[in-house]
Amino acid sequence: MTGRSVGGNFIWSLSAGLVYALAQWGVLVAFARLATMEEVGQLALALAITAPVLLMARMQLRTLQATDAKGAFGFEHYLGLMVLNVVAGVAVCCAIATVMADSPHAGWVIALVALAKGFEAVSEVFYGALQKAERLGLIARSTIAKSALSVVLVPLALWLTHSPIAGAAAMAFAWAIVLVVFDARALRREFPGARPWSSLWRTPWRTEAARLKALLLLGWVLGLTALLGALRPNIPRYLLEAHAGQAELGMYAALAYFAALGGRVVHSLGQAVSPRLGRYHAAGEARRYGRALAGFTAASAGVGLCAITGSALLGRWALTLFYGAAYAGNLELFVWLMGAAALEYVCLSLAVGLTAARELKGQVVLLVVSVTVVALGSA
């Protein structure tokens, strides 16, 4: 691969990532415009509950798969483990919904959002195989298709039914369609002869159980880091919902979502460079690995500075335009959220470098400390 191909992959990944973030933002705007602030809070609570659970279930298997330069595990191992994890994760979310939801409607929203994220998690295995081959263009098309379907179907469902349950169901339906129709075809097109679904029941799992267990033991640390990484921004949401109600949670979530746009830029760059970081480390090319990681980290810091500056100069105008005047009265909170996001972007770039180097357990210690600080500060 040439340097230009890295740039092309980054452009594809960035474009798709921004489209995805804008589509999810569009879903949030649709809830803000077509539903009550309490129903926006129900969606925010569903996302806050399902994100840590499903991210842990995913175990960052896509990153492991894309940086598996030595081919230690096959596609069937990643897919088999992901399906098992997703089933368990959705079940856990449904159990949490029965305890935390203050109404049956809120419980159904949580369950359906968990189902949607389950379909998205399975897609990640297909993306991992394509990313390892540096075919981010195919991943981008899938992401754009997923975004387009969700940003059309969810507002349409809300407009027709005025029900957040219908909106969450529309999201799950859209993401399932993309997984079944687009992702499987893309894999077969890139790897002729691949039969992704057949591998689930044709693989002799009794003889492959040891390798599946080895992948689980490798991935659980990343799953734990994903859980802690998701808890860190969501702990304030849990406490806000408990002490101030779902309306205030909806306000906070709407402001915080702007940070996701910058996060998608950093995430997209990480997707483009992570296969190379993995290869450089596996080959013992420490200097090239260090240069690539330093450039990635500097770019992430630049995104954070842009987020802080933009929120300070244009925050009130943007909040009024997209959400309404009621949201614009929290400009100071908005700027602070962008400042926290800037630090998060740098942490994300360093985490990608550590994962590519297979330095996994140290990430857990750092995240435990940061989650503890957030919990104490939010109490």
Backbone torsions as a table, in degrees:
resi	resn	phi	psi	omega
1	MET	NA	144.6	179.4
2	THR	-98.3	167.2	177.6
3	GLY	-61.3	-33.1	-178.8
4	ARG	-65.7	-32.6	179.3
5	SER	-66.3	-32.4	175.1
6	VAL	-63.3	-43.4	177.7
7	GLY	-62.1	-41.3	178.4
8	GLY	-64.6	-42.1	177.3
9	ASN	-62.8	-39.9	178.7
10	PHE	-63.4	-42.9	-179.8
11	ILE	-62.5	-44.3	177.2
12	TRP	-60.4	-48.3	-177.2
13	SER	-65.5	-42.2	179.6
14	LEU	-64.3	-45.8	-179.3
15	SER	-59.4	-47.4	-179.9
16	ALA	-66.4	-39.7	179.9
17	GLY	-63.0	-41.6	178.8
18	LEU	-68.4	-39.7	176.7
19	VAL	-61.1	-43.1	179.2
20	TYR	-62.6	-46.9	-179.7
21	ALA	-63.4	-40.5	178.6
22	LEU	-66.5	-36.8	178.4
23	ALA	-66.0	-43.5	177.4
24	GLN	-65.7	-35.8	174.8
25	TRP	-65.4	-39.8	177.0
26	GLY	-61.1	-37.7	175.3
27	VAL	-62.4	-42.3	178.9
28	LEU	-65.3	-41.4	177.3
29	VAL	-63.2	-40.0	178.3
30	ALA	-61.4	-41.9	175.7
31	PHE	-62.9	-41.8	-178.8
32	ALA	-64.5	-34.1	-176.8
33	ARG	-89.4	-32.8	-172.9
34	LEU	-106.4	-8.2	-179.9
35	ALA	-127.4	173.4	178.2
36	THR	-79.6	164.1	178.0
37	MET	-63.3	-31.0	176.7
38	GLU	-65.5	-38.2	178.2
39	GLU	-71.2	-32.4	170.7
40	VAL	-60.7	-40.0	176.8
41	GLY	-63.5	-35.5	176.8
42	GLN	-62.9	-43.1	177.0
43	LEU	-63.8	-43.6	179.9
44	ALA	-62.2	-40.4	178.1
45	LEU	-65.2	-40.8	178.4
46	ALA	-61.2	-43.4	178.7
47	LEU	-66.5	-38.7	-179.2
48	ALA	-67.6	-32.3	179.7
49	ILE	-79.9	-45.0	-173.5
50	THR	-76.6	-30.6	-175.9
51	ALA	-59.5	-52.1	-179.8
52	PRO	-62.0	-41.7	-176.0
53	VAL	-66.2	-49.0	-176.7
54	LEU	-73.7	-30.8	175.4
55	LEU	-66.5	-37.9	175.4
56	MET	-65.7	-40.3	178.9
57	ALA	-61.9	-34.0	180.0
58	ARG	-71.0	-25.5	176.8
59	MET	53.5	21.7	-176.8
60	GLN	51.5	36.6	-178.7
61	LEU	-61.8	-30.1	178.3
62	ARG	-61.9	-44.0	179.4
63	THR	-64.7	-43.1	176.4
64	LEU	-60.2	-41.9	-178.3
65	GLN	-65.8	-45.2	-176.8
66	ALA	-69.1	-28.7	-178.4
67	THR	-101.5	10.1	179.4
68	ASP	-79.7	72.6	-173.9
69	ALA	-64.4	-25.9	-177.7
70	LYS	-93.2	-1.0	178.4
71	GLY	62.8	43.7	-176.5
72	ALA	-66.9	-28.4	-178.0
73	PHE	-133.0	151.3	179.5
74	GLY	-93.4	170.8	179.8
75	PHE	-57.3	-39.7	-176.6
76	GLU	-63.8	-30.7	179.0
77	HIS	-70.3	-43.9	178.9
78	TYR	-64.9	-43.0	-178.7
79	LEU	-67.9	-44.0	-179.4
80	GLY	-61.2	-44.9	179.5
81	LEU	-66.6	-38.6	-179.5
82	MET	-64.3	-43.5	-179.6
83	VAL	-62.0	-44.6	177.6
84	LEU	-60.3	-44.2	-179.3
85	ASN	-65.1	-39.5	-178.3
86	VAL	-66.2	-43.4	178.2
87	VAL	-58.5	-45.0	178.7
88	ALA	-65.5	-40.7	-178.8
89	GLY	-64.9	-43.5	178.4
90	VAL	-64.1	-39.6	177.9
91	ALA	-62.3	-40.9	178.4
92	VAL	-63.9	-42.9	178.8
93	CYS	-61.5	-40.8	178.2
94	CYS	-64.4	-38.4	177.9
95	ALA	-65.5	-41.7	178.0
96	ILE	-63.6	-37.7	-179.1
97	ALA	-60.9	-37.2	-179.9
98	THR	-66.5	-22.8	-178.4
99	VAL	-94.3	-44.1	-170.4
100	MET	-91.3	-28.0	-176.8
101	ALA	-68.9	134.2	-178.8
102	ASP	-90.9	2.5	177.4
103	SER	-157.8	157.9	176.6
104	PRO	-59.2	-35.7	178.7
105	HIS	-60.0	-46.8	179.9
106	ALA	-62.9	-37.4	178.2
107	GLY	-63.5	-42.1	178.3
108	TRP	-65.6	-37.9	177.8
109	VAL	-61.6	-44.2	178.8
110	ILE	-61.1	-46.2	-177.9
111	ALA	-63.4	-41.8	-177.8
112	LEU	-72.7	-36.5	175.0
113	VAL	-64.7	-38.3	176.2
114	ALA	-61.8	-41.2	178.2
115	LEU	-63.2	-43.2	178.0
116	ALA	-59.6	-45.1	-179.7
117	LYS	-69.2	-25.1	174.5
118	GLY	-66.3	-44.9	175.7
119	PHE	-61.0	-40.8	179.3
120	GLU	-63.1	-38.2	-179.9
121	ALA	-64.5	-41.5	178.6
122	VAL	-64.1	-37.4	176.3
123	SER	-58.6	-29.7	-177.6
124	GLU	-61.3	-30.4	178.4
125	VAL	-67.4	-40.7	176.2
126	PHE	-64.1	-41.4	178.6
127	TYR	-63.8	-38.2	-179.6
128	GLY	-60.9	-42.2	178.5
129	ALA	-64.6	-41.7	179.4
130	LEU	-70.4	-37.1	179.5
131	GLN	-66.5	-38.3	178.1
132	LYS	-60.8	-34.8	176.3
133	ALA	-83.6	4.5	-178.6
134	GLU	56.7	42.6	176.7
135	ARG	-108.5	60.4	-177.3
136	LEU	-71.4	-16.4	176.1
137	GLY	-62.5	-40.8	178.1
138	LEU	-67.5	-38.9	176.5
139	ILE	-62.7	-41.4	-178.7
140	ALA	-62.2	-41.6	180.0
141	ARG	-64.4	-38.9	176.4
142	SER	-63.4	-44.8	-179.5
143	THR	-63.1	-41.0	179.2
144	ILE	-65.6	-40.6	177.7
145	ALA	-62.9	-43.0	177.8
146	LYS	-61.0	-42.4	-179.1
147	SER	-65.8	-45.2	-178.0
148	ALA	-62.6	-44.2	179.9
149	LEU	-63.6	-43.5	-177.1
150	SER	-68.8	-38.8	-176.8
151	VAL	-74.1	-16.4	174.8
152	VAL	-92.4	-49.1	-172.5
153	LEU	-72.4	-38.6	-177.4
154	VAL	-66.7	-51.7	176.7
155	PRO	-60.8	-35.8	178.5
156	LEU	-63.3	-44.0	178.3
157	ALA	-63.2	-40.4	177.9
158	LEU	-64.7	-41.8	-177.8
159	TRP	-66.4	-38.4	-177.5
160	LEU	-77.6	-35.0	-171.8
161	THR	-113.4	-20.3	-174.1
162	HIS	55.7	34.4	-177.6
163	SER	-125.7	125.1	175.8
164	PRO	-65.2	-24.1	177.0
165	ILE	-63.8	-44.7	178.5
166	ALA	-63.5	-38.5	178.1
167	GLY	-62.6	-43.9	178.6
168	ALA	-66.6	-38.2	177.9
169	ALA	-64.8	-38.2	178.2
170	ALA	-63.4	-37.9	177.7
171	MET	-63.8	-45.2	179.4
172	ALA	-62.0	-41.6	179.9
173	PHE	-63.4	-44.7	-178.6
174	ALA	-60.8	-44.3	-176.4
175	TRP	-73.4	-30.1	176.0
176	ALA	-67.6	-40.4	179.5
177	ILE	-60.9	-44.8	-178.7
178	VAL	-64.7	-40.7	178.7
179	LEU	-60.2	-49.6	-173.4
180	VAL	-75.0	-41.6	-172.4
181	VAL	-87.2	-45.7	-171.2
182	PHE	-94.3	-51.5	-170.5
183	ASP	-64.1	-43.8	180.0
184	ALA	-63.8	-39.8	178.2
185	ARG	-65.7	-41.3	-179.9
186	ALA	-61.0	-40.5	179.6
187	LEU	-66.0	-43.4	179.8
188	ARG	-65.5	-34.4	179.7
189	ARG	-69.4	-38.1	-178.7
190	GLU	-79.0	-34.4	-178.9
191	PHE	-123.2	85.4	-178.0
192	PRO	-54.8	135.7	-178.5
193	GLY	93.4	-9.9	179.3
194	ALA	-69.1	136.7	176.4
195	ARG	-128.6	81.8	-170.2
196	PRO	-59.2	-44.4	-176.2
197	TRP	-75.1	-33.7	179.9
198	SER	-61.3	-30.7	-177.0
199	SER	-63.7	-22.3	-178.5
200	LEU	-67.8	-36.5	-177.7
201	TRP	-110.4	-11.0	178.4
202	ARG	-93.0	-20.2	178.6
203	THR	-68.3	130.5	177.6
204	PRO	-74.2	86.6	-171.4
205	TRP	-65.5	-23.4	177.7
206	ARG	-63.6	-39.3	179.1
207	THR	-84.3	-20.2	-178.7
208	GLU	-98.1	1.6	-176.2
209	ALA	-60.0	-34.2	-178.8
210	ALA	-64.8	-40.8	179.8
211	ARG	-71.0	-36.1	177.1
212	LEU	-64.2	-40.0	177.4
213	LYS	-65.2	-39.0	178.5
214	ALA	-63.5	-39.8	177.4
215	LEU	-66.6	-39.2	177.0
216	LEU	-61.4	-43.3	-179.7
217	LEU	-66.5	-32.2	176.7
218	LEU	-74.8	-38.5	-173.1
219	GLY	-85.1	-19.5	-174.2
220	TRP	-64.5	-31.4	178.7
221	VAL	-65.2	-43.6	177.1
222	LEU	-67.1	-34.2	175.0
223	GLY	-62.8	-40.8	177.8
224	LEU	-65.9	-39.7	177.1
225	THR	-65.4	-36.8	177.2
226	ALA	-65.1	-41.0	177.2
227	LEU	-60.7	-48.8	-179.3
228	LEU	-65.5	-39.3	178.5
229	GLY	-64.4	-32.6	177.4
230	ALA	-79.4	-32.7	177.9
231	LEU	-65.8	-34.8	-174.6
232	ARG	-55.9	-50.2	177.1
233	PRO	-79.7	-15.8	-174.9
234	ASN	-95.3	-17.9	177.5
235	ILE	-56.2	-45.8	176.2
236	PRO	-58.5	-31.3	-179.7
237	ARG	-70.6	-41.6	177.5
238	TYR	-59.9	-47.0	-177.6
239	LEU	-68.9	-36.5	178.8
240	LEU	-65.3	-42.1	178.8
241	GLU	-65.1	-37.6	-178.0
242	ALA	-70.6	-36.6	-172.4
243	HIS	-102.1	-25.2	-175.1
244	ALA	-119.8	-15.1	177.6
245	GLY	100.7	170.2	-174.2
246	GLN	-73.5	-25.4	178.3
247	ALA	-65.1	-46.3	178.2
248	GLU	-66.3	-35.4	176.2
249	LEU	-63.0	-41.3	177.6
250	GLY	-60.5	-40.6	177.0
251	MET	-61.0	-49.7	-178.6
252	TYR	-61.5	-44.4	-177.1
253	ALA	-64.4	-38.3	179.6
254	ALA	-63.0	-43.2	178.5
255	LEU	-66.6	-42.7	-174.9
256	ALA	-68.6	-22.1	-174.9
257	TYR	-67.8	-23.1	177.0
258	PHE	-57.5	-31.9	180.0
259	ALA	-63.3	-25.0	-179.2
260	ALA	-66.1	-27.4	180.0
261	LEU	-64.5	-48.2	175.6
262	GLY	-64.7	-35.9	178.4
263	GLY	-61.8	-34.6	178.5
264	ARG	-67.3	-35.4	176.9
265	VAL	-61.5	-48.9	-179.4
266	VAL	-64.4	-43.5	-180.0
267	HIS	-61.7	-41.0	-179.4
268	SER	-65.3	-42.3	177.0
269	LEU	-63.3	-38.4	177.6
270	GLY	-62.9	-38.7	177.7
271	GLN	-63.7	-35.7	-178.7
272	ALA	-72.5	-36.3	-173.8
273	VAL	-96.6	-18.3	-173.5
274	SER	-61.7	-39.8	177.3
275	PRO	-59.9	-37.9	179.3
276	ARG	-69.8	-40.8	176.9
277	LEU	-58.0	-41.9	178.1
278	GLY	-62.7	-42.1	180.0
279	ARG	-68.5	-42.6	179.5
280	TYR	-60.3	-43.2	-178.8
281	HIS	-68.8	-42.5	-179.7
282	ALA	-63.0	-32.3	-179.6
283	ALA	-86.1	-2.8	-179.7
284	GLY	75.8	19.3	-179.6
285	GLU	-89.5	76.5	-173.2
286	ALA	-63.8	-37.5	-177.5
287	ARG	-66.7	-44.8	179.1
288	ARG	-66.6	-38.4	176.5
289	TYR	-60.7	-46.1	-179.1
290	GLY	-63.7	-41.5	179.4
291	ARG	-64.5	-43.7	-179.5
292	ALA	-63.7	-42.5	-179.4
293	LEU	-68.7	-38.8	178.9
294	ALA	-63.8	-41.6	177.7
295	GLY	-64.2	-41.0	178.1
296	PHE	-62.0	-44.6	-178.7
297	THR	-66.1	-40.8	178.6
298	ALA	-63.6	-41.5	178.1
299	ALA	-63.8	-38.9	178.6
300	SER	-63.6	-41.4	177.5
301	ALA	-63.3	-37.7	177.5
302	GLY	-63.1	-39.3	176.5
303	VAL	-61.6	-41.2	179.1
304	GLY	-63.2	-42.4	178.3
305	LEU	-63.0	-39.1	176.8
306	CYS	-63.5	-38.3	179.9
307	ALA	-64.6	-43.4	179.9
308	ILE	-64.9	-47.3	-178.6
309	THR	-62.8	-44.7	-179.3
310	GLY	-63.5	-40.0	-179.8
311	SER	-67.3	-37.2	-179.6
312	ALA	-69.5	-38.2	-175.2
313	LEU	-87.9	-36.3	-171.8
314	LEU	-120.7	5.3	-173.1
315	GLY	-59.7	-49.0	-176.8
316	ARG	-62.5	-42.5	179.6
317	TRP	-63.3	-44.8	-177.4
318	ALA	-66.2	-42.2	-179.7
319	LEU	-65.0	-40.4	178.2
320	THR	-65.5	-42.6	-176.8
321	LEU	-64.4	-46.4	-170.9
322	PHE	-91.4	-31.6	-174.9
323	TYR	-114.3	-30.7	-176.1
324	GLY	119.1	164.8	-174.9
325	ALA	-62.4	-29.5	-178.1
326	ALA	-61.9	-28.2	-178.5
327	TYR	-85.6	-22.1	-172.7
328	ALA	-76.1	-11.1	-179.3
329	GLY	-76.3	0.2	-178.1
330	ASN	-113.5	43.2	-176.0
331	LEU	-62.9	-41.2	-178.2
332	GLU	-62.1	-42.9	176.1
333	LEU	-60.9	-39.7	-179.0
334	PHE	-60.4	-45.4	-179.9
335	VAL	-64.8	-41.7	178.0
336	TRP	-62.2	-38.8	178.4
337	LEU	-63.5	-38.7	178.2
338	MET	-68.6	-34.1	175.5
339	GLY	-63.6	-42.4	176.6
340	ALA	-64.3	-37.5	179.2
341	ALA	-64.2	-36.7	179.6
342	ALA	-60.1	-42.1	176.4
343	LEU	-66.1	-37.1	179.7
344	GLU	-63.1	-37.4	-179.5
345	TYR	-62.0	-42.9	179.0
346	VAL	-65.1	-42.3	178.1
347	CYS	-60.6	-39.2	-179.7
348	LEU	-62.7	-43.4	-179.5
349	SER	-63.4	-41.1	179.0
350	LEU	-67.7	-35.6	178.4
351	ALA	-64.7	-38.2	176.9
352	VAL	-61.3	-42.8	178.2
353	GLY	-63.0	-41.2	178.7
354	LEU	-65.6	-39.6	179.6
355	THR	-66.2	-42.0	178.5
356	ALA	-61.4	-31.9	178.5
357	ALA	-86.8	2.6	-178.7
358	ARG	60.5	30.0	173.2
359	GLU	-95.3	90.6	-167.4
360	LEU	-103.1	-43.1	-171.4
361	LYS	-68.5	-31.7	178.4
362	GLY	-62.5	-29.7	178.6
363	GLN	-64.0	-35.0	-178.9
364	VAL	-63.1	-44.7	-179.0
365	VAL	-60.8	-46.0	-179.3
366	LEU	-62.7	-40.2	-178.7
367	LEU	-71.3	-36.7	176.7
368	VAL	-59.4	-43.3	178.9
369	VAL	-63.0	-46.0	-176.9
370	SER	-67.6	-38.9	178.1
371	VAL	-65.2	-39.0	177.8
372	THR	-62.1	-42.8	178.9
373	VAL	-62.6	-43.9	179.4
374	VAL	-63.4	-43.3	-179.5
375	ALA	-62.3	-43.6	179.3
376	LEU	-67.4	-38.5	179.9
377	GLY	-71.0	-26.4	-178.2
378	SER	-89.6	-15.3	-174.9
379	ALA	-67.8	NA	NA
